[in-house]
């Protein structure tokens, strides 16, 4: 997704690249949640989450195909309103994923008192707030929050 952001900043974009970017950003959080479930060690919940995330990802793909995103690149920055169904379907992917990452990190912190888990929680919260502000048409913090959030996640997973 960062590579796609660089392409878009260089003025190279199409509907396919924008749709791919929106899909990858949502799925990235989902992959982190799957990893958290796998580390948590409950295979039953992991399998349920695999099923949910597969269905939610298909829903996101279908909405990206059916509802054209339109021009969300303004002055070489990802900015602009998304169709409501794209917001809803991407929320079905990313919000539960963020919730479960935070929940599993909090439960793991309660057991281990590993301070890095707090960094993971903070990173997910920062990135989630940025995504919410983007949806609310306040994208100015998006790139800063992505950077800070990913840095906090990196510190936590390191």
N, C-alpha and C positions, 0 to 999 in steps of 0.2 A: 504494500500500500504506500510505503514511503517513496518507492520508485515511481509509482503512478503520480504521486503528489509532485515529484520533480518534473515529470513529463508535462503535467498540467501547468506548472509554474513557467515552463519554457514555451507555453502556448500550444502544446500538442495534446489535443483531447478530442474525444468523440463520445457519442452516446454509450458505445460499448465500454470504453475506458472508464467513464463515469460510473456506469452500472457495476463494472468489475471492482472499482474502488469502494463503492458503498457495500458491496457484498463482502469483500476482503476485510474491511474494517470491522464489520459485525462478526464475521467468522473468527477473526483473530482472538477476540474476547472469549468466544466459545471454546477455542482450542485451549486457552489457559484454564477455563473451567473444567474441561475434560481432564487435563493434567492434574488439577487439584483433586478431582474425584478419584482418579487413579492412585494418587499418593495417599489419599485418605484411607483407601483399602477396602471399601465396601463395594464389592463387585455387583451386587443387586442394584444399588442406587446408580452405579456407573452405567449399567445396561439400560436402565430406565432413562437416564439422561441422554445416552446415545440415541435412543428412539425419539425422544423429544426434540433433540437438536437436529436430527435428520429431517423430521417433519417441519420444524420451524425454518430450517434452511431452504427446503423445497418451497415453502410458502413465500419466503423472501425472494427466491429466484423467480417465481411466477409473478409476483407483484412488480419486480423490476422489468419483466418482459411486457406485462400488460399496461402498466402506468408509466408513460415516458417521464423521465426526470426533468427534462428541459434544460435550460441554461443555468447551471449552478456555478459556472466558472466566471467570476467577475474580476477583472484586473489580475488575471492569472492566479486567483485564489479560489478555493472551493468555498463558495458562499452563494446562498440562494435558497428559496423555499423548495422543499421536497413535497411530492404528492403525499397526501395523508396516508394512503395505504402503504406506501414505502416506509413512512415513519412507523406505522403500526407494525408492519412485518419485521422491520429491523429491530424494533423494540422487543418483539417476541424472541429474537435471538440474543440480543446483547444484555437486556435488563436481567433476565434470570441468570445468565452467565455471570454477570457482575455480582449479583446477590450471592450465588453459590461460592464464588471465589472468596468473597468477604466472610461468609459464614464458615467455610472450611478453614480459612486462615485464622479466624477468631477461635474456633474450637481447637485447632492445633496449638495456638498460642496459650490457651488455657491449660493444655497438657504440658507443653514443653517450655514455656516462657522464653521462647526464642524471639529476640527483639526484631529480627528480620521479617517476621510475619506481620508486624505492625507496619513496616514499610510497604508490604504488599497491599495491605488494607488501605493505606493512605493513597497508594498509586491508583488503585481501582476507583476509589472515591473521586480523586482529582480528574481522571479520564472520564468518569461517568458524568460529573458536573459539566465538563467541557462539552460532551455530547448533548446533554440536556440544554445547555445554553445555545448550541448550534440549532437545535430543533426550535428553540424559542426565538430564532433569528438574531442572536447575539453571538456571532462567530469570532469576534475579535480575540477571545481567549483560547480558541480551539488549538492553535499550534503551540502556544506556550504551555497549555495544560497537557497536551499530548506529550511534549518533551519532558515536563516535570513528572507526569504520571508514569511514563515509560522508564524514566530514570529511577524513580522510587521502586517500580516493579523489578527492574534489573538489580538494584541493591538488595531487594528482598529475596530474589531467586538465586543470587550469587552465592 
